[in-house]
Amino acid sequence: MRVDLRSDTFTLPTQGMRDAIYTAEVGDDVYGEDPTVNRLEETGAALSGKEEALFVSSGCMGNLIAIALQAGRGTEVLCAGESHIVCHEIGALSSLGQTQPTIVESTKDGLIIPQALEKYRRSRSYDMADRALVEVENTTSGVIYPLEDLKRIHSFAKDNGMKVHMDGARIFNAVVETGIPLDRWASCCDTVTFCLSKGLGAPMGSLLCGTKEFIGRARRMRKLLGGGMRQIGFMAAAGLYALENNVDRLAEDHAHALRIRRALEETGWARIERFGTNMVFFSTSGIGEDEVVRRFAQKGIIFAVDAGMCRMVTSINVDDAMTDYVVNEIRSFQP
């Protein structure tokens, strides 16, 4: 048996999603004439409680557009040091967004500490970069922001003339785990992105949500970045199918991850370092992380080392039987 726990980005479309792709009604989206894209964007706006949404090729593109338009040249973005825009988007916020990150104190799980923002209050000065935006990531490494913390961050930003962008790539994991709907999470930010791939299982795409005026500008910037897409309704159909069929089932991924965590806790060689929703991070004792990865790979269980920790991520392609197999192999593993 082969079980891929590297990431929830390795998901494959189900037959139902493939059928939706095959039968999708399409048109030229650059002219606003792809009906499936239009339905997807309307759905995203309704779910997020924002006025409009824009279908973009990736979360990276959505984050870049949000940051460039709300921060931009000569500004700073306050964010956590572990945030995706700092660590995994190849410097796009600086090289293309023309802004710079300012790292704010965060918890060991990478969540901004709201009270830490107080030291970043300052009067505007012509010789200093404007602090234009606070960026939060929910979830981050599977860990969910407390809603009250996000409210405090949003309040700080409003008081200081700043915007808030939420990288909500895996926000539906937070929705399912907490029961808090997307629009309540999104009420704590001015703009939000969320992925249709990852745990939701679509082959590509994200939605960027905000005001009508903002999305109008975002659509132009998407074109500037080479993101004008033609008959893209085939992929929008996959996204619609994901939103309609694959959100509630994220609870299965969370249950599988919890089983894996508990199995690791029973061992004498693994220590849980971080856990949330569908992600388990652990360190090892008496054996190196890379060696653990190598030996489990021999059994067909594939996972990664991230920031010096082993990381296992469950997804739509990891079922009950696969989880049973992983748990049994963890229990029988001898360093």
N, C-alpha and C positions, 0 to 999 in steps of 0.2 A: 504493500500500500504506500502511496505517495501523498503526503500532506504538506501543503505549502503554507507556512505561517510567516513568511517574510513580510507581507503587507496585505492590506485589503485592497490594494491597487491591482492585484493579480486576478481579480474576479473575472469570470467569463459570463457572457449573457446567457440567460436561460432560454429554453425553447419559446416560452411565451414572449420574451423580449425580442427574440429573433423574428417571430411572426409579426410583432408590432412594427419592427423596422421594415420588413418586407412589404407590408401593406400601407405604409405611411403615405399620406397625401403631401406633396411637396410643391414648392415654388421657389422663386428667386428671393432669398431673404434680404439681399442688398437693397431690393426695392420694397421690402416689407411685405412680400407676397407669398411667404411660405406659411400656410395655415397651421401646420403642426408646430413650427417655431413660435408662432403667435400664441397658440394655446399653451405651450410650455411657459412662455414668459408671463402670460396672464395668471397661470397657476402659481408660479413662483412669487409673483407680487401678492397674490391673495394669501398664500401661506405665510409670507413674511410680514404682512401688514404694511408693506411699502407701496408707494404709488405705482411704480413700474419695475420691471426686471429686464435684464439683458442676458441673452445666451452667449457665453464666451467659450473659447476652446478649452480653457483650463482654469483652475483656481489661481495659478500664478498670474495669468493675464488679468483675471478679475481683481486680484489684490493690487497689481501694478496700476491699473486704471484708477481704482479708488484712491490710491495713495498719490498718484501724479496729479489728479484733478483736485484733491482736497488739501494737498500739502504743496509739493512742487518746489521749484527752484528757490534756494535760499531759506529753506525751512528745515525743521527737525520733526521727526516722528518718534514719540515716546513708545517704547515697546519692551517686552521681556527679552533677555539675552538668548533664550532658546526658541524664540518665535521663528516660524517657518520663513518669514520674509527676510530674516537675518541669516539663517543657517542653510536654507535649501532653495533659494531663488536667485542664485548666482549674482548677487549684488544688484538686482534689477532696480530696487528702490533708489539707489544712488546713480547707477549708470544710465538708466532710462527715466526714472521718476524724478531725478535731479534733487533729491532730498537726502537727508542723512539720518540714520537711526541714533537715538539716544537711549541707552539701556537703563531701564528702571529696575529697582530692586524687586525681586520676585521670590516666590516660595521655591522649595526644592523641586516642586513639580512644574515650575515654569509659569506660574500664575502671578500676574502683577499684584503687589500688595497695595491696596487703595491708599492707605495712609502714607505710603512712601512717595506718592505723587505730590504731596504738599511741598516738598523741598524744590519742586520744579516750577513753582509759581514765580513769575518775575515780570517786571514791567518791560514794555517793548523798548528796545534800544536799536538805533540804526546800525550799530556795528555788531549786532548779534543776530543769529538766525531766529526767525519766528518759530515758536513751537506751535505747530498747526494741527497736529493729529495725534491721537492715542490709538494704537493698534492692539487689539486683543485677539487671542486665538482660542476658540471654544468648539470642540475639545482640544486640549493640547496633550499629545502623547496619551490620549484616551481619558485624561483627567478633565472633569467638568468644573468650570468656574461657578462659584456660588452666585446665584442671581443677585443677591444683595450687594456683592462686591462689584458686579457690573453696573448696577444702578449708581453706586458711589463714584465709579470711574466716569460714568457718563455725566454725572452732576459736576464733577471736577472740571471736565472738558468744557461744558457749557459755561461755567463760571469764568473760565479763562479764554473764551472765544475760540475754542478748539472743536474739532470734529472727532468722532469715534468711528473707526472701521473695525468690523469683526470679521476675521478670517474664520468662517464657520464651515470649513471643509467637511468636518464630521459633526456638524451641529445636530443632525438627526439622531446620532447616538445619544446626545444629551437630551433631546426631546423624549426619546423612548425610555431612557433610564430614569428620568425625573418626572415624566408626565407633564412637564411645562411646555406648552406649544411654542412653535417657532416664532410667532408674532410677539410673544412676551419676551423672548430672548432678544429679538431684533429691535424691540422698543428701547433697548439700552444702547443703541448705536445709530449712527446716521446712514451707514451703508453696511451691507453684509454680503458675503459670498458664501455659497455652499456647493459642494461637489455632487454631481450626479453619478460619478464613478465611485471609486472606493467601495464602502459598504453597501451602497445602493445598487451596484453591479452594472451600471451603464458603461459602454466602452470609452466614453469621453464626455467632457463638457462640465461647465459650472454655470450657475446663475449669479449675477451681480444685481442687487436690489437697492433701490433708493428712491429719491423723489423723481417726479417726471422731468424736471429741469436737469437734474444730475444725469439721469439715464440718457437724455438727449445728447449731452456732451460726451457721455461714455460711449455712445454708439459711434460718434465721430472718431474718438480716440481708438476704439477697437479697429476701425478701418486704418488709422494711421499705423497701428502695430501689425498690419497685415492680416487682421482678423475678420475682414468682410467675407462672409461665406454665402455660397449660392444655394443649391438645393440641399440644405443641411437638415431638412425635416426628417430624414432617415435617422439621424442621431438624436434629434429632438424627440422623436417617437420613443427611442430607448429611454430618454430621460423622463418622459411622461409615464411610461410603464413603471419605471423605478419608483417614482413618487407615489404612484397609485397602488403598487403591489409589494414594494420591498422595504418600506419604512418600518412597519410594525414587526416584521420578521427580524429586525436588528436585535430584538430581545434574545433571539436564539444565539446570536454571536456572543452576546454578553454572558449568557449562561454557560456557553462552551469555555469562554475565557476564565470564568470563575472556577470551573472544574479544573482547568489546567493550573490555575494559581494554587488551589487547595492541594493538588498533587505535588506541586513543587514545594509547598510549605511542609509537607510530610517528610521530605528528604533531609539528609544532613549536609548536603553539598550545595543547596541553592538557597538564596535569600532574596525575598521580594524587595525590590527597590522602588517600584512604581507600579500602580495598577489602576486601571479605569476602563469602564465599558468593555471594549474588545481588545485591549492591549495589556500584556504582562511583561514587565521588565524585571530581570533578576540578575544578580551577580552570583559567582560560584566560589566555592572554597575547596582547596585541595586539588583543583584542576582548573586550567585556564578556560576562559570563555570560548576562545577559538577552537580549542580541542573538544569542548562540549558540542559546539556546532558541527564539527567534523564527524564526530561519532554518531550523533543523531541523524546526520545526513545519510550515513551508511544504512540506517533503518528506514530511509525514505521520508524522514521528518525534517523539513527545510525551514530554517529560521535564520535570523541575522544577529550581528553584534552592532549595537548603536550606542555611541558615547560610552564605550567601555562596559556596556551591559548587554546581556542576551535579551532579545525582544521576540515575543511570540504574538502574532496578531491573528485573530479569528475573523472569518468572513463568510459570505454566502456560499462559498465553495468548500467550507469545512462543515461536514454534517455530524450527526451523533456518532456514527460508527468510526469516523476519523478521530473524533475527540476521544472515544474509548481507547483507540489504538495509542494516541499520544499519551494519555494518562497512564496506561499500562506500561509503556516504554519508560516514562519518567520514574515510575515506581520500581522498575526492575533495573534501572541504570546504576552501574557501579563505577565510580570515578577511578 
